[in-house]
Amino acid sequence: MKHVIIGNGIAGISAAEMIRQMDADASMTLIGDESFPPYCRPMISMVLEGSVGYDRLPVRGADFYDRMRIQPILGNRVTALDVDNRTVSVQGEHNISYDKLLIATGADPRPIKANNLHLKNIFFMRTAEHVRAMLEAVPSARRALVLGGGLVGFKAAYGLLHRGIPVTMLIRSGYPLALQVDPRAGQMIQDELVARGLDVRVEVHVIGFDGNSRVRRAFLSDGTELDCDMVVIGKGVTPALSFVPKNIIQVDLGILVNRHLETSVPGIYAAGDVAELIDLARNTRWVNAIWPEAVAQGRVAGMNMVGRKVAYKGSLSRNVIRIFGLDVMTAGIVNAPHDGPYEVIARDDPLRKNYRKLVFLEDRLVGMTLVNHIQQGGMLIAMMQSGRPVNISREKILSASFNYRQLIR
Ligand SMILES: Cc1cc2nc3c(=O)[nH]c(=O)nc-3n(C[C@H](O)[C@H](O)[C@H](O)COP(=O)(O)OP(=O)(O)OC[C@H]3O[C@@H](n4cnc5c(N)ncnc54)[C@H](O)[C@@H]3O)c2cc1C
């Protein structure tokens, strides 16, 4: 059986490991755009902030491909997929045939439209190579501009503030991380960042840049100008599926997959940031572009590719973030619509900077936001993933002294 995996991120390598574990004889080819050894993408923000060295990024050794007996084709992008002939084209040159194919191409940073984007020191932050280039700009940076307050924009701003560089962040919503946290937690995060030198501007965007080879100034949509010598574009990501024939393989935002991570074409699978599947909290299809999902989905896709029919229950958004003195943990639905069928309970202790909010749908826990005292977060996530009815008092679960023994009584 010839397996071809597109993408050497964590979803692709997790699938490859599972295939090798279950089938010692399988032939495997892995095509990846990046030639760096498999690495921990979320950690690039820690490299930027300076808490982790660049050399700590790899999550597998340089011998990974040999050890797994994988034929690697690295530094090359797949440009086309021919479903009828079961082949993929690598940068228009080779055609590689497959029996089973996994698309694990992750996501690409969403581009922006602005003048003079070619200037030096304007970055995306998605890859090890991006962060290596950013590190070169950091020592001489005096003021940074971050576009977007999503996960990547937030992490870029946090990393640069951590290095003592003042940052201006342009965001559309009223607070950073609007998709990950609710307004109260967002305000707490923003206050923490502002105290360290963050300048937040809402409802304004960049229309262009100016500089003499290196960026020196940004022009904003409200007519103002901003001096900056480093810019990070963090306006979200889009699943990397430009080579996927959308008239044959069903695509919405991501590639649609069933519970076996198989696309609408038998024998072709998708996993990780590129895949769209049922979300456990929302009970609808969703792209949950997070690391633990990519690992789990890669493994399940690998099992199904070798013929073990294993069902994936569904994905769940979740995040743990440290912001100077705040620990923030969220999962599932964080911003439940007020007119929806949800019951929301919350407890706020501003003096101690403790906040927790739980969202229930009928008898199930479907969302949580915890600021500080995040110890029970793992247990609450397990409750959401199990989908089991919650049959103890909701106020008890809201309490910081809640423990698992109360669940099994
Ligand atoms: C700065 C940052 C911080 C993050 N922080 C967190 C966090 O705190 N917690 C969390 O859970 N998640 C976080 N994430 C998200 C997490 O990194 C992703 O969810 C995860 O890496 C997805 O893995 P993947 O294998 O699906 O895709 P990717 O890691 O994107 O890997 C896909 C690979 O496929 C390659 N590729 C793409 N197209 C092609 C093609 N056509 N041909 C060949 N190769 C191709 C890409 O170059 C890439 O190497 C963060 C991401 C970033 C960028």
The ligand as an SDF file (V2000), in Angstrom:
LIG
                    3D

 53 58  0  0  0  0  0  0  0  0999 V2000
    2.5910   31.6820   16.3700 C   0  0  0  0  0  0  0  0  0  0  0  0
    1.6450   30.5340   16.5770 C   0  0  0  0  0  0  0  0  0  0  0  0
    1.2250   30.2290   17.8550 C   0  0  0  0  0  0  0  0  0  0  0  0
    0.3710   29.1600   18.0690 C   0  0  0  0  0  0  0  0  0  0  0  0
   -0.0110   28.8880   19.3440 N   0  0  0  0  0  0  0  0  0  0  0  0
   -0.7850   27.8220   19.5820 C   0  0  0  0  0  0  0  0  0  0  0  0
   -1.1450   27.4670   20.9000 C   0  0  0  0  0  0  0  0  0  0  0  0
   -0.8010   28.1500   21.8680 O   0  0  0  0  0  0  0  0  0  0  0  0
   -1.9050   26.3600   21.1020 N   0  0  0  0  0  0  0  0  0  0  0  0
   -2.3120   25.5920   20.0660 C   0  0  0  0  0  0  0  0  0  0  0  0
   -2.9600   24.5810   20.2950 O   0  0  0  0  0  0  0  0  0  0  0  0
   -2.0140   25.9090   18.7880 N   0  0  0  0  0  0  0  0  0  0  0  0
   -1.2600   27.0090   18.5270 C   0  0  0  0  0  0  0  0  0  0  0  0
   -0.9280   27.3310   17.2380 N   0  0  0  0  0  0  0  0  0  0  0  0
   -1.5410   26.5530   16.1370 C   0  0  0  0  0  0  0  0  0  0  0  0
   -0.7600   25.2680   15.8540 C   0  0  0  0  0  0  0  0  0  0  0  0
    0.5690   25.5700   15.5990 O   0  0  0  0  0  0  0  0  0  0  0  0
   -1.4020   24.5760   14.6550 C   0  0  0  0  0  0  0  0  0  0  0  0
   -2.7360   24.2560   14.9850 O   0  0  0  0  0  0  0  0  0  0  0  0
   -0.6710   23.2970   14.2550 C   0  0  0  0  0  0  0  0  0  0  0  0
    0.6780   23.5520   13.9970 O   0  0  0  0  0  0  0  0  0  0  0  0
   -1.3530   22.6820   13.0330 C   0  0  0  0  0  0  0  0  0  0  0  0
   -0.6190   21.5890   12.5920 O   0  0  0  0  0  0  0  0  0  0  0  0
   -0.8350   21.0370   11.0960 P   0  0  0  0  0  0  0  0  0  0  0  0
    0.1030   19.8850   10.9750 O   0  0  0  0  0  0  0  0  0  0  0  0
   -2.2710   20.8380   10.8250 O   0  0  0  0  0  0  0  0  0  0  0  0
   -0.3880   22.2240   10.1480 O   0  0  0  0  0  0  0  0  0  0  0  0
    0.9970   22.9930   10.0150 P   0  0  0  0  0  0  0  0  0  0  0  0
    1.7110   23.0200   11.2980 O   0  0  0  0  0  0  0  0  0  0  0  0
    0.6710   24.2950    9.3450 O   0  0  0  0  0  0  0  0  0  0  0  0
    1.8420   22.0940    9.0040 O   0  0  0  0  0  0  0  0  0  0  0  0
    1.4920   21.9910    7.6490 C   0  0  0  0  0  0  0  0  0  0  0  0
    2.7460   21.8540    6.8310 C   0  0  0  0  0  0  0  0  0  0  0  0
    2.3600   21.6370    5.4670 O   0  0  0  0  0  0  0  0  0  0  0  0
    3.1470   22.4390    4.6130 C   0  0  0  0  0  0  0  0  0  0  0  0
    2.3990   22.7150    3.3850 N   0  0  0  0  0  0  0  0  0  0  0  0
    1.3600   23.5680    3.1970 C   0  0  0  0  0  0  0  0  0  0  0  0
    0.9240   23.5180    1.9280 N   0  0  0  0  0  0  0  0  0  0  0  0
    1.7180   22.6280    1.2920 C   0  0  0  0  0  0  0  0  0  0  0  0
    1.7730   22.1370   -0.0310 C   0  0  0  0  0  0  0  0  0  0  0  0
    0.9150   22.5540   -0.9660 N   0  0  0  0  0  0  0  0  0  0  0  0
    2.7220   21.2330   -0.3470 N   0  0  0  0  0  0  0  0  0  0  0  0
    3.6020   20.7980    0.6050 C   0  0  0  0  0  0  0  0  0  0  0  0
    3.5970   21.2190    1.8770 N   0  0  0  0  0  0  0  0  0  0  0  0
    2.6590   22.1170    2.2260 C   0  0  0  0  0  0  0  0  0  0  0  0
    3.4040   23.6980    5.4320 C   0  0  0  0  0  0  0  0  0  0  0  0
    4.5350   24.4050    4.9480 O   0  0  0  0  0  0  0  0  0  0  0  0
    3.6100   23.1170    6.8270 C   0  0  0  0  0  0  0  0  0  0  0  0
    4.9480   22.7790    7.0400 O   0  0  0  0  0  0  0  0  0  0  0  0
   -0.0950   28.3830   16.9830 C   0  0  0  0  0  0  0  0  0  0  0  0
    0.3390   28.6960   15.6950 C   0  0  0  0  0  0  0  0  0  0  0  0
    1.2010   29.7650   15.4900 C   0  0  0  0  0  0  0  0  0  0  0  0
    1.6540   30.0850   14.0990 C   0  0  0  0  0  0  0  0  0  0  0  0
  1  2  1  0
  2  3  1  0
  2 52  2  0
  3  4  2  0
  4  5  1  0
  4 50  1  0
  5  6  2  0
  6  7  1  0
  6 13  1  0
  7  8  2  0
  7  9  1  0
  9 10  1  0
 10 11  2  0
 10 12  1  0
 12 13  2  0
 13 14  1  0
 14 15  1  0
 14 50  1  0
 15 16  1  0
 16 17  1  0
 16 18  1  0
 18 19  1  0
 18 20  1  0
 20 21  1  0
 20 22  1  0
 22 23  1  0
 23 24  1  0
 24 25  2  0
 24 26  1  0
 24 27  1  0
 27 28  1  0
 28 29  2  0
 28 30  1  0
 28 31  1  0
 31 32  1  0
 32 33  1  0
 33 34  1  0
 33 48  1  0
 34 35  1  0
 35 36  1  0
 35 46  1  0
 36 37  1  0
 36 45  1  0
 37 38  2  0
 38 39  1  0
 39 40  1  0
 39 45  2  0
 40 41  1  0
 40 42  2  0
 42 43  1  0
 43 44  2  0
 44 45  1  0
 46 47  1  0
 46 48  1  0
 48 49  1  0
 50 51  2  0
 51 52  1  0
 52 53  1  0
M  END
$$$$
